[in-house]
Amino acid sequence: MKSFKAIGALIDYPSPDLVSALDEIEACLKEEGTHTKNLAKLIAHLKANDLLGLQENYVALFDRTPSLSLHLYEHLHGASKDRGQAMVELQTVYNLHGYNMSQPELPDFLPLFCEFLSIAPEKASRSMLGEAATILEAIRTGLEKRDNLYEAAISVLIELGGAKINHQELEKILKAQPEDEESLEALDAAWEETPVTFGPDSARQDACEMSGAARGE
Protein backbone atom coordinates (compact mmCIF):
# COMPACT_ATOMS: atom_id res chain seq x y z
CA MET A 1 0.00 0.00 0.00
CA LYS A 2 1.66 3.17 -1.22
CA SER A 3 -0.04 5.31 1.40
CA PHE A 4 2.20 3.81 4.09
CA LYS A 5 5.28 5.23 2.37
CA ALA A 6 3.52 8.53 1.68
CA ILE A 7 2.55 9.04 5.32
CA GLY A 8 6.01 7.94 6.45
CA ALA A 9 7.49 10.64 4.24
CA LEU A 10 5.21 13.30 5.73
CA ILE A 11 6.46 12.54 9.24
CA ASP A 12 10.12 12.34 8.25
CA TYR A 13 12.61 15.18 8.48
CA PRO A 14 11.63 17.93 6.00
CA SER A 15 13.91 17.95 2.98
CA PRO A 16 13.87 19.60 -0.46
CA ASP A 17 12.91 16.23 -1.96
CA LEU A 18 9.92 15.99 0.34
CA VAL A 19 8.71 19.49 -0.47
CA SER A 20 9.01 18.86 -4.21
CA ALA A 21 7.04 15.60 -3.88
CA LEU A 22 4.14 16.93 -1.78
CA ASP A 23 1.71 17.13 -4.72
CA GLU A 24 2.59 13.57 -5.66
CA ILE A 25 2.20 12.39 -2.08
CA GLU A 26 -1.20 14.02 -1.83
CA ALA A 27 -2.29 12.41 -5.11
CA CYS A 28 -1.19 9.02 -3.78
CA LEU A 29 -3.20 9.46 -0.60
CA LYS A 30 -6.30 10.52 -2.53
CA GLU A 31 -5.95 7.58 -4.90
CA GLU A 32 -5.96 5.08 -2.05
CA GLY A 33 -8.63 6.84 0.00
CA THR A 34 -6.34 7.73 2.90
CA HIS A 35 -6.43 11.48 2.36
CA THR A 36 -8.13 13.44 5.13
CA LYS A 37 -8.93 17.09 5.76
CA ASN A 38 -6.36 17.25 8.54
CA LEU A 39 -3.67 15.61 6.39
CA ALA A 40 -4.42 18.27 3.77
CA LYS A 41 -3.69 20.91 6.43
CA LEU A 42 -0.35 19.27 7.24
CA ILE A 43 0.60 19.12 3.56
CA ALA A 44 -0.43 22.76 3.07
CA HIS A 45 1.70 23.70 6.08
CA LEU A 46 4.74 21.92 4.62
CA LYS A 47 4.20 23.66 1.29
CA ALA A 48 3.72 27.13 2.71
CA ASN A 49 6.56 27.43 5.22
CA ASP A 50 10.27 28.05 4.91
CA LEU A 51 12.27 24.81 4.77
CA LEU A 52 14.79 25.85 7.43
CA GLY A 53 11.96 26.77 9.78
CA LEU A 54 10.27 23.42 9.12
CA GLN A 55 13.52 21.61 9.88
CA GLU A 56 14.15 23.51 13.10
CA ASN A 57 10.61 22.89 14.31
CA TYR A 58 10.85 19.20 13.42
CA VAL A 59 14.05 18.74 15.44
CA ALA A 60 12.58 20.58 18.44
CA LEU A 61 9.39 18.55 18.21
CA PHE A 62 10.55 15.00 17.56
CA ASP A 63 14.28 14.87 18.30
CA ARG A 64 14.30 17.07 21.40
CA THR A 65 11.03 15.89 22.93
CA PRO A 66 11.36 12.35 24.34
CA SER A 67 7.61 11.77 24.61
CA LEU A 68 7.26 12.39 20.87
CA SER A 69 10.19 10.27 19.73
CA LEU A 70 9.53 8.53 16.43
CA HIS A 71 11.64 5.55 17.53
CA LEU A 72 8.84 3.19 18.48
CA TYR A 73 10.64 0.86 20.86
CA GLU A 74 11.98 3.78 22.86
CA HIS A 75 8.45 4.24 24.20
CA LEU A 76 8.06 0.57 25.01
CA HIS A 77 11.51 -0.41 26.30
CA GLY A 78 13.36 2.83 26.99
CA ALA A 79 17.12 2.20 27.06
CA SER A 80 16.83 -1.39 28.29
CA LYS A 81 18.39 -4.36 26.51
CA ASP A 82 14.88 -5.44 25.52
CA ARG A 83 14.82 -2.63 22.98
CA GLY A 84 17.95 -3.96 21.31
CA GLN A 85 16.46 -7.45 21.05
CA ALA A 86 13.21 -6.05 19.66
CA MET A 87 15.12 -4.17 16.96
CA VAL A 88 17.10 -7.29 16.04
CA GLU A 89 13.80 -9.11 15.56
CA LEU A 90 12.37 -6.25 13.50
CA GLN A 91 15.51 -6.17 11.34
CA THR A 92 15.06 -9.90 10.75
CA VAL A 93 11.52 -9.26 9.50
CA TYR A 94 12.87 -6.59 7.15
CA ASN A 95 15.48 -9.01 5.81
CA LEU A 96 12.94 -11.79 5.27
CA HIS A 97 10.91 -9.45 3.06
CA GLY A 98 13.97 -8.27 1.14
CA TYR A 99 13.79 -4.76 2.52
CA ASN A 100 17.04 -2.82 2.64
CA MET A 101 16.80 0.25 4.86
CA SER A 102 17.10 3.40 2.77
CA GLN A 103 18.55 5.62 5.49
CA PRO A 104 21.05 5.41 8.36
CA GLU A 105 18.42 5.02 11.07
CA LEU A 106 17.51 2.41 13.66
CA PRO A 107 14.94 -0.15 12.46
CA ASP A 108 12.23 1.17 14.80
CA PHE A 109 12.25 4.69 13.28
CA LEU A 110 8.62 5.25 12.27
CA PRO A 111 9.11 6.77 8.78
CA LEU A 112 11.44 3.88 7.91
CA PHE A 113 8.95 1.37 9.36
CA CYS A 114 6.24 2.91 7.16
CA GLU A 115 8.44 2.54 4.10
CA PHE A 116 8.83 -1.17 4.90
CA LEU A 117 5.06 -1.54 5.32
CA SER A 118 4.57 -0.21 1.80
CA ILE A 119 6.48 -3.15 0.28
CA ALA A 120 5.19 -5.91 2.58
CA PRO A 121 1.90 -7.76 1.91
CA GLU A 122 -0.94 -5.47 2.92
CA LYS A 123 -2.49 -7.91 5.40
CA ALA A 124 0.84 -8.34 7.19
CA SER A 125 1.47 -4.58 7.08
CA ARG A 126 -1.84 -3.75 8.71
CA SER A 127 -1.24 -6.42 11.34
CA MET A 128 2.22 -5.05 12.22
CA LEU A 129 0.87 -1.52 12.29
CA GLY A 130 -1.93 -2.67 14.58
CA GLU A 131 0.63 -4.13 16.97
CA ALA A 132 2.16 -0.65 17.25
CA ALA A 133 -1.21 1.06 17.80
CA THR A 134 -0.75 1.76 21.49
CA ILE A 135 2.70 3.29 20.97
CA LEU A 136 1.33 5.40 18.13
CA GLU A 137 -1.51 6.55 20.35
CA ALA A 138 1.01 7.71 22.95
CA ILE A 139 2.73 9.83 20.30
CA ARG A 140 -0.59 11.05 18.90
CA THR A 141 -1.74 12.09 22.38
CA GLY A 142 1.37 14.23 22.84
CA LEU A 143 0.89 15.89 19.45
CA GLU A 144 -2.78 16.53 20.15
CA LYS A 145 -1.91 18.26 23.42
CA ARG A 146 0.34 20.58 21.43
CA ASP A 147 -2.35 21.11 18.77
CA ASN A 148 0.27 20.02 16.24
CA LEU A 149 -0.58 19.23 12.62
CA TYR A 150 1.58 16.08 12.59
CA GLU A 151 -1.12 14.48 14.76
CA ALA A 152 -3.18 13.88 11.62
CA ALA A 153 -0.56 11.58 10.10
CA ILE A 154 -0.29 9.46 13.25
CA SER A 155 -4.09 9.26 13.45
CA VAL A 156 -4.31 7.87 9.92
CA LEU A 157 -1.67 5.24 10.71
CA ILE A 158 -3.65 4.12 13.76
CA GLU A 159 -6.78 3.91 11.64
CA LEU A 160 -5.02 1.89 8.95
CA GLY A 161 -3.78 -0.58 11.55
CA GLY A 162 -7.35 -1.18 12.62
CA ALA A 163 -6.42 -2.35 16.12
CA LYS A 164 -7.90 -1.33 19.45
CA ILE A 165 -5.77 0.73 21.79
CA ASN A 166 -4.65 -1.10 24.92
CA HIS A 167 -5.46 1.65 27.40
CA GLN A 168 -3.73 -0.08 30.29
CA GLU A 169 -0.53 -0.31 28.27
CA LEU A 170 -1.02 3.26 27.04
CA GLU A 171 -1.24 4.56 30.60
CA LYS A 172 1.92 2.64 31.45
CA ILE A 173 3.79 4.19 28.51
CA LEU A 174 2.60 7.71 29.31
CA LYS A 175 3.60 7.40 32.97
CA ALA A 176 7.05 6.11 32.05
CA GLN A 177 7.82 8.98 29.69
CA PRO A 178 10.61 11.32 30.81
CA GLU A 179 9.82 14.96 31.32
CA ASP A 180 10.02 16.99 28.15
CA GLU A 181 12.27 20.03 28.12
CA GLU A 182 9.91 22.45 26.46
CA SER A 183 11.16 25.79 27.79
CA LEU A 184 13.03 28.08 25.42
CA GLU A 185 16.00 28.00 27.78
CA ALA A 186 16.15 24.21 27.69
CA LEU A 187 15.87 24.13 23.91
CA ASP A 188 18.58 26.76 23.56
CA ALA A 189 20.88 24.72 25.81
CA ALA A 190 20.20 21.57 23.82
CA TRP A 191 21.04 23.33 20.57
CA GLU A 192 24.31 24.61 22.00
CA GLU A 193 25.32 21.17 23.22
CA THR A 194 24.50 19.31 20.01
CA PRO A 195 24.78 21.34 16.81
CA VAL A 196 22.39 20.32 14.05
CA THR A 197 23.57 20.38 10.46
CA PHE A 198 21.12 21.30 7.73
CA GLY A 199 21.64 21.11 4.01
CA PRO A 200 22.71 18.44 1.51
CA ASP A 201 25.23 16.84 3.87
CA SER A 202 22.72 16.20 6.64
CA ALA A 203 21.94 12.53 7.22
CA ARG A 204 18.26 13.32 7.31
CA GLN A 205 18.29 14.86 3.86
CA ASP A 206 18.14 11.34 2.46
CA ALA A 207 15.22 10.45 4.69
CA CYS A 208 12.35 11.13 2.28
CA GLU A 209 12.90 9.80 -1.21
CA MET A 210 9.29 10.08 -2.22
CA SER A 211 9.64 11.17 -5.84
CA GLY A 212 8.27 7.77 -6.85
CA ALA A 213 5.56 7.51 -4.20
CA ALA A 214 2.66 7.60 -6.59
CA ARG A 215 4.36 5.05 -8.82
CA GLY A 216 5.02 2.68 -5.91
CA GLU A 217 8.78 2.71 -6.33
C-alpha positions as CSV (number, residue, x, y, z in Angstrom):
1,M,0.0,0.0,0.0
2,K,1.7,3.2,-1.2
3,S,0.0,5.3,1.4
4,F,2.2,3.8,4.1
5,K,5.3,5.2,2.4
6,A,3.5,8.5,1.7
7,I,2.5,9.0,5.3
8,G,6.0,7.9,6.5
9,A,7.5,10.6,4.2
10,L,5.2,13.3,5.7
11,I,6.5,12.5,9.2
12,D,10.1,12.3,8.2
13,Y,12.6,15.2,8.5
14,P,11.6,17.9,6.0
15,S,13.9,18.0,3.0
16,P,13.9,19.6,-0.5
17,D,12.9,16.2,-2.0
18,L,9.9,16.0,0.3
19,V,8.7,19.5,-0.5
20,S,9.0,18.9,-4.2
21,A,7.0,15.6,-3.9
22,L,4.1,16.9,-1.8
23,D,1.7,17.1,-4.7
24,E,2.6,13.6,-5.7
25,I,2.2,12.4,-2.1
26,E,-1.2,14.0,-1.8
27,A,-2.3,12.4,-5.1
28,C,-1.2,9.0,-3.8
29,L,-3.2,9.5,-0.6
30,K,-6.3,10.5,-2.5
31,E,-5.9,7.6,-4.9
32,E,-6.0,5.1,-2.0
33,G,-8.6,6.8,0.0
34,T,-6.3,7.7,2.9
35,H,-6.4,11.5,2.4
36,T,-8.1,13.4,5.1
37,K,-8.9,17.1,5.8
38,N,-6.4,17.2,8.5
39,L,-3.7,15.6,6.4
40,A,-4.4,18.3,3.8
41,K,-3.7,20.9,6.4
42,L,-0.3,19.3,7.2
43,I,0.6,19.1,3.6
44,A,-0.4,22.8,3.1
45,H,1.7,23.7,6.1
46,L,4.7,21.9,4.6
47,K,4.2,23.7,1.3
48,A,3.7,27.1,2.7
49,N,6.6,27.4,5.2
50,D,10.3,28.1,4.9
51,L,12.3,24.8,4.8
52,L,14.8,25.9,7.4
53,G,12.0,26.8,9.8
54,L,10.3,23.4,9.1
55,Q,13.5,21.6,9.9
56,E,14.2,23.5,13.1
57,N,10.6,22.9,14.3
58,Y,10.8,19.2,13.4
59,V,14.0,18.7,15.4
60,A,12.6,20.6,18.4
61,L,9.4,18.5,18.2
62,F,10.5,15.0,17.6
63,D,14.3,14.9,18.3
64,R,14.3,17.1,21.4
65,T,11.0,15.9,22.9
66,P,11.4,12.3,24.3
67,S,7.6,11.8,24.6
68,L,7.3,12.4,20.9
69,S,10.2,10.3,19.7
70,L,9.5,8.5,16.4
71,H,11.6,5.6,17.5
72,L,8.8,3.2,18.5
73,Y,10.6,0.9,20.9
74,E,12.0,3.8,22.9
75,H,8.5,4.2,24.2
76,L,8.1,0.6,25.0
77,H,11.5,-0.4,26.3
78,G,13.4,2.8,27.0
79,A,17.1,2.2,27.1
80,S,16.8,-1.4,28.3
81,K,18.4,-4.4,26.5
82,D,14.9,-5.4,25.5
83,R,14.8,-2.6,23.0
84,G,17.9,-4.0,21.3
85,Q,16.5,-7.4,21.0
86,A,13.2,-6.1,19.7
87,M,15.1,-4.2,17.0
88,V,17.1,-7.3,16.0
89,E,13.8,-9.1,15.6
90,L,12.4,-6.2,13.5
91,Q,15.5,-6.2,11.3
92,T,15.1,-9.9,10.8
93,V,11.5,-9.3,9.5
94,Y,12.9,-6.6,7.1
95,N,15.5,-9.0,5.8
96,L,12.9,-11.8,5.3
97,H,10.9,-9.4,3.1
98,G,14.0,-8.3,1.1
99,Y,13.8,-4.8,2.5
100,N,17.0,-2.8,2.6
101,M,16.8,0.3,4.9
102,S,17.1,3.4,2.8
103,Q,18.5,5.6,5.5
104,P,21.0,5.4,8.4
105,E,18.4,5.0,11.1
106,L,17.5,2.4,13.7
107,P,14.9,-0.1,12.5
108,D,12.2,1.2,14.8
109,F,12.2,4.7,13.3
110,L,8.6,5.3,12.3
111,P,9.1,6.8,8.8
112,L,11.4,3.9,7.9
113,F,9.0,1.4,9.4
114,C,6.2,2.9,7.2
115,E,8.4,2.5,4.1
116,F,8.8,-1.2,4.9
117,L,5.1,-1.5,5.3
118,S,4.6,-0.2,1.8
119,I,6.5,-3.2,0.3
120,A,5.2,-5.9,2.6
121,P,1.9,-7.8,1.9
122,E,-0.9,-5.5,2.9
123,K,-2.5,-7.9,5.4
124,A,0.8,-8.3,7.2
125,S,1.5,-4.6,7.1
126,R,-1.8,-3.8,8.7
127,S,-1.2,-6.4,11.3
128,M,2.2,-5.1,12.2
129,L,0.9,-1.5,12.3
130,G,-1.9,-2.7,14.6
131,E,0.6,-4.1,17.0
132,A,2.2,-0.7,17.2
133,A,-1.2,1.1,17.8
134,T,-0.7,1.8,21.5
135,I,2.7,3.3,21.0
136,L,1.3,5.4,18.1
137,E,-1.5,6.6,20.3
138,A,1.0,7.7,23.0
139,I,2.7,9.8,20.3
140,R,-0.6,11.0,18.9
141,T,-1.7,12.1,22.4
142,G,1.4,14.2,22.8
143,L,0.9,15.9,19.5
144,E,-2.8,16.5,20.1
145,K,-1.9,18.3,23.4
146,R,0.3,20.6,21.4
147,D,-2.3,21.1,18.8
148,N,0.3,20.0,16.2
149,L,-0.6,19.2,12.6
150,Y,1.6,16.1,12.6
151,E,-1.1,14.5,14.8
152,A,-3.2,13.9,11.6
153,A,-0.6,11.6,10.1
154,I,-0.3,9.5,13.3
155,S,-4.1,9.3,13.5
156,V,-4.3,7.9,9.9
157,L,-1.7,5.2,10.7
158,I,-3.6,4.1,13.8
159,E,-6.8,3.9,11.6
160,L,-5.0,1.9,8.9
161,G,-3.8,-0.6,11.6
162,G,-7.3,-1.2,12.6
163,A,-6.4,-2.4,16.1
164,K,-7.9,-1.3,19.4
165,I,-5.8,0.7,21.8
166,N,-4.6,-1.1,24.9
167,H,-5.5,1.7,27.4
168,Q,-3.7,-0.1,30.3
169,E,-0.5,-0.3,28.3
170,L,-1.0,3.3,27.0
171,E,-1.2,4.6,30.6
172,K,1.9,2.6,31.5
173,I,3.8,4.2,28.5
174,L,2.6,7.7,29.3
175,K,3.6,7.4,33.0
176,A,7.0,6.1,32.1
177,Q,7.8,9.0,29.7
178,P,10.6,11.3,30.8
179,E,9.8,15.0,31.3
180,D,10.0,17.0,28.1
181,E,12.3,20.0,28.1
182,E,9.9,22.4,26.5
183,S,11.2,25.8,27.8
184,L,13.0,28.1,25.4
185,E,16.0,28.0,27.8
186,A,16.1,24.2,27.7
187,L,15.9,24.1,23.9
188,D,18.6,26.8,23.6
189,A,20.9,24.7,25.8
190,A,20.2,21.6,23.8
191,W,21.0,23.3,20.6
192,E,24.3,24.6,22.0
193,E,25.3,21.2,23.2
194,T,24.5,19.3,20.0
195,P,24.8,21.3,16.8
196,V,22.4,20.3,14.1
197,T,23.6,20.4,10.5
198,F,21.1,21.3,7.7
199,G,21.6,21.1,4.0
200,P,22.7,18.4,1.5
201,D,25.2,16.8,3.9
202,S,22.7,16.2,6.6
203,A,21.9,12.5,7.2
204,R,18.3,13.3,7.3
205,Q,18.3,14.9,3.9
206,D,18.1,11.3,2.5
207,A,15.2,10.5,4.7
208,C,12.4,11.1,2.3
209,E,12.9,9.8,-1.2
210,M,9.3,10.1,-2.2
211,S,9.6,11.2,-5.8
212,G,8.3,7.8,-6.9
213,A,5.6,7.5,-4.2
214,A,2.7,7.6,-6.6
215,R,4.4,5.0,-8.8
216,G,5.0,2.7,-5.9
217,E,8.8,2.7,-6.3
